[in-house]
Amino acid sequence: MIEKLDGGLVKLGLDFSDRQKEMLETYIADILECNRTYNLMKADSEDELAVSHILDSLAAVPHLKTIVEKIKTETGRKCLEIGDIGSGGGCPGIPLAVAFPEEHFTLVERMERRCIFLTETIAHLGLDNVEILCLQADSVPKSSFDVEVFRAFHPFDKKIAKLLLGMCRKGGAIAAYKARSEKIQAEMDAVSFAIPDYEKIPLEVPFLEDHERNLVVVWKK
């Protein structure tokens, strides 16, 4: 077991099964192997990957559970469609798919080399609730997702706000992983005409307590 991964899951209150932990460890190993020839994700060690990418992705799980439960209650659907927009190396989509095995995830990524890695990794992990969509985000059909998540896709601006809202189903939510509050305020002020209301939820990432992390949640009415 990767020490900081195990310790971080405990700090986050995530009671993962041995199988779920094994999936995350395998995912970390796959990234490090790929990094030898292709700089897929910035990290030089298992612990750095576990903290900066896996635990960072999983820090939002309690809040995403609330979002998922709200949408299920209001729609009556048993399985939600969750899109990871600009998935890159698979974060936050793959860790979240491990955490939410009952939901269906689509990893939207435009770069073919990354899509090949994601496809191979999904097969290696045995994740049957995930598919890869190798497309530009603006080619994704309208109203595809109940929930959209992203970590390093793009700052909110006029074009991105319109794109994200278009992909989201009515009554659904966009959950964006962001850093400093002042930067969030500037981004959201610039798109207030399209997104007048949002919630900023502080996240605490184990072993990264000195880094400000927030989840910006936007509901599509």
C-alpha positions as CSV (number, residue, x, y, z in Angstrom):
1,M,0.0,0.0,0.0
2,I,1.2,3.5,-0.8
3,E,1.5,5.1,2.6
4,K,0.2,8.6,1.8
5,L,-2.7,7.2,-0.3
6,D,-3.8,5.0,2.6
7,G,-3.4,7.7,5.1
8,G,-5.1,10.2,2.9
9,L,-8.2,8.0,2.4
10,V,-8.5,7.7,6.2
11,K,-8.2,11.5,6.6
12,L,-11.0,12.0,4.0
13,G,-13.2,9.5,5.7
14,L,-13.4,7.3,2.6
15,D,-13.9,3.6,3.6
16,F,-12.6,2.1,0.3
17,S,-12.6,-1.7,-0.2
18,D,-9.3,-3.5,-0.8
19,R,-10.3,-3.7,-4.5
20,Q,-10.9,0.1,-4.7
21,K,-7.5,0.7,-3.1
22,E,-5.9,-1.8,-5.5
23,M,-7.4,0.1,-8.5
24,L,-5.9,3.4,-7.3
25,E,-2.5,1.9,-6.8
26,T,-2.6,0.3,-10.2
27,Y,-3.6,3.6,-11.7
28,I,-0.7,5.3,-10.0
29,A,1.7,2.7,-11.4
30,D,0.3,3.1,-14.9
31,I,0.8,6.8,-14.8
32,L,4.4,6.5,-13.6
33,E,5.1,4.0,-16.3
34,C,3.7,6.3,-19.0
35,N,5.6,9.2,-17.5
36,R,8.9,7.5,-18.5
37,T,8.3,8.2,-22.1
38,Y,5.5,10.8,-22.1
39,N,5.0,13.5,-19.5
40,L,1.4,12.6,-18.8
41,M,1.0,14.0,-15.3
42,K,3.4,16.1,-13.3
43,A,4.7,13.9,-10.5
44,D,7.9,12.0,-9.8
45,S,6.9,9.5,-7.2
46,E,4.0,7.4,-6.0
47,D,3.4,9.7,-3.0
48,E,3.4,12.8,-5.1
49,L,0.9,11.3,-7.5
50,A,-1.2,10.1,-4.6
51,V,-1.4,13.5,-3.0
52,S,-1.4,16.0,-5.8
53,H,-3.7,14.1,-8.1
54,I,-5.6,11.2,-6.5
55,L,-6.3,12.6,-3.1
56,D,-6.9,16.1,-4.7
57,S,-9.5,14.5,-6.9
58,L,-11.1,12.5,-4.1
59,A,-11.3,15.5,-1.7
60,A,-14.6,16.5,-3.4
61,V,-16.3,13.1,-2.9
62,P,-18.5,14.1,0.1
63,H,-19.7,17.2,-1.7
64,L,-20.3,15.3,-5.0
65,K,-22.3,12.7,-3.1
66,T,-24.6,15.4,-2.0
67,I,-25.0,16.7,-5.5
68,V,-25.6,13.1,-6.9
69,E,-28.2,12.3,-4.2
70,K,-30.0,15.6,-4.9
71,I,-30.2,15.0,-8.7
72,K,-31.3,11.3,-8.1
73,T,-34.0,12.4,-5.7
74,E,-35.3,15.1,-8.1
75,T,-35.1,13.0,-11.3
76,G,-35.7,9.4,-10.0
77,R,-32.7,8.2,-12.0
78,K,-30.7,5.3,-10.5
79,C,-27.5,5.9,-12.5
80,L,-26.2,9.4,-13.4
81,E,-24.1,10.4,-16.4
82,I,-21.0,12.2,-15.1
83,G,-18.5,13.8,-17.6
84,D,-14.9,14.6,-16.8
85,I,-14.2,17.4,-19.2
86,G,-10.6,17.7,-20.5
87,S,-9.7,14.6,-18.6
88,G,-6.0,14.6,-19.5
89,G,-4.5,11.7,-17.6
90,G,-7.8,10.8,-16.1
91,C,-8.1,13.0,-13.0
92,P,-10.6,13.6,-11.5
93,G,-12.6,11.1,-13.6
94,I,-10.9,7.8,-12.8
95,P,-10.5,8.3,-9.0
96,L,-14.2,9.4,-8.9
97,A,-15.3,6.4,-11.0
98,V,-13.6,4.2,-8.4
99,A,-15.4,6.1,-5.6
100,F,-18.8,6.1,-7.4
101,P,-19.1,2.6,-9.0
102,E,-22.8,3.0,-9.4
103,E,-22.6,6.0,-11.7
104,H,-21.5,6.1,-15.4
105,F,-18.5,8.3,-16.3
106,T,-17.4,9.6,-19.6
107,L,-13.8,11.0,-19.9
108,V,-13.8,13.7,-22.6
109,E,-10.3,14.2,-24.0
110,R,-9.2,15.6,-27.3
111,M,-5.6,14.3,-27.5
112,E,-5.3,10.9,-29.1
113,R,-2.2,9.8,-27.1
114,R,-3.9,10.6,-23.8
115,C,-7.0,8.7,-25.0
116,I,-4.9,5.6,-25.8
117,F,-3.5,5.7,-22.3
118,L,-7.0,6.2,-20.8
119,T,-8.4,3.3,-22.8
120,E,-5.6,1.0,-21.8
121,T,-5.8,2.0,-18.1
122,I,-9.5,1.6,-17.9
123,A,-9.1,-2.0,-19.2
124,H,-6.2,-2.6,-16.9
125,L,-8.2,-1.5,-13.9
126,G,-11.4,-3.4,-14.9
127,L,-13.5,-0.2,-14.6
128,D,-16.7,-1.1,-16.3
129,N,-18.5,2.2,-15.5
130,V,-16.2,4.4,-17.6
131,E,-15.9,5.2,-21.3
132,I,-13.5,7.4,-23.2
133,L,-14.8,10.1,-25.6
134,C,-11.8,11.2,-27.8
135,L,-13.3,14.5,-28.9
136,Q,-13.0,18.3,-28.6
137,A,-15.3,19.3,-25.8
138,D,-17.3,21.5,-28.2
139,S,-18.2,18.4,-30.2
140,V,-19.9,16.7,-27.3
141,P,-23.7,16.5,-27.8
142,K,-25.9,19.0,-25.9
143,S,-27.4,17.8,-22.6
144,S,-25.1,14.8,-22.3
145,F,-24.3,14.9,-18.5
146,D,-26.1,15.2,-15.2
147,V,-22.8,16.3,-13.6
148,E,-19.7,17.7,-15.1
149,V,-16.3,17.8,-13.3
150,F,-13.0,19.1,-14.3
151,R,-9.6,20.0,-12.7
152,A,-7.4,21.6,-15.3
153,F,-9.7,22.1,-18.3
154,H,-10.0,25.8,-18.7
155,P,-10.8,28.9,-16.7
156,F,-14.4,30.1,-16.8
157,D,-14.9,32.6,-19.6
158,K,-17.8,33.4,-21.9
159,K,-17.1,30.6,-24.4
160,I,-16.4,28.0,-21.7
161,A,-19.4,28.9,-19.6
162,K,-21.7,28.5,-22.7
163,L,-20.0,25.2,-23.6
164,L,-20.3,23.7,-20.1
165,L,-23.9,24.8,-19.6
166,G,-24.8,23.4,-23.0
167,M,-23.4,19.9,-22.2
168,C,-25.2,19.9,-18.8
169,R,-28.8,18.6,-18.4
170,K,-31.4,20.8,-16.8
171,G,-31.3,20.4,-13.1
172,G,-27.7,19.1,-13.3
173,A,-24.5,20.6,-11.9
174,I,-21.0,21.6,-12.9
175,A,-18.3,21.0,-10.3
176,A,-15.0,22.7,-11.0
177,Y,-11.8,22.1,-9.0
178,K,-10.2,25.5,-8.4
179,A,-7.4,27.0,-6.3
180,R,-7.3,30.5,-4.8
181,S,-10.5,32.4,-3.8
182,E,-9.5,35.7,-5.4
183,K,-8.9,34.0,-8.7
184,I,-12.3,32.3,-8.6
185,Q,-14.0,35.6,-7.8
186,A,-12.4,37.3,-10.8
187,E,-13.4,34.3,-13.1
188,M,-16.9,34.2,-11.9
189,D,-17.4,37.9,-12.0
190,A,-16.5,37.8,-15.7
191,V,-19.2,35.3,-16.5
192,S,-21.9,36.6,-14.1
193,F,-24.2,37.3,-17.1
194,A,-24.3,33.5,-17.8
195,I,-23.7,32.2,-14.3
196,P,-25.2,34.6,-11.8
197,D,-25.1,32.1,-8.9
198,Y,-22.4,29.6,-7.7
199,E,-21.2,28.0,-4.6
200,K,-17.6,27.9,-3.5
201,I,-16.8,25.0,-1.2
202,P,-13.4,24.8,0.5
203,L,-11.6,21.5,0.0
204,E,-9.0,20.0,2.4
205,V,-6.5,17.8,0.6
206,P,-4.6,15.5,2.9
207,F,-0.9,16.5,3.0
208,L,-1.6,19.6,1.0
209,E,-3.2,21.6,3.8
210,D,-1.1,24.7,3.0
211,H,-2.5,24.8,-0.6
212,E,-5.9,26.5,-1.0
213,R,-8.3,24.3,-2.9
214,N,-12.0,24.9,-3.6
215,L,-14.8,23.3,-5.5
216,V,-17.0,25.7,-7.5
217,V,-20.5,24.3,-8.0
218,V,-22.9,25.7,-10.6
219,W,-26.4,24.4,-11.0
220,K,-28.2,24.5,-14.4
221,K,-31.7,25.7,-13.8
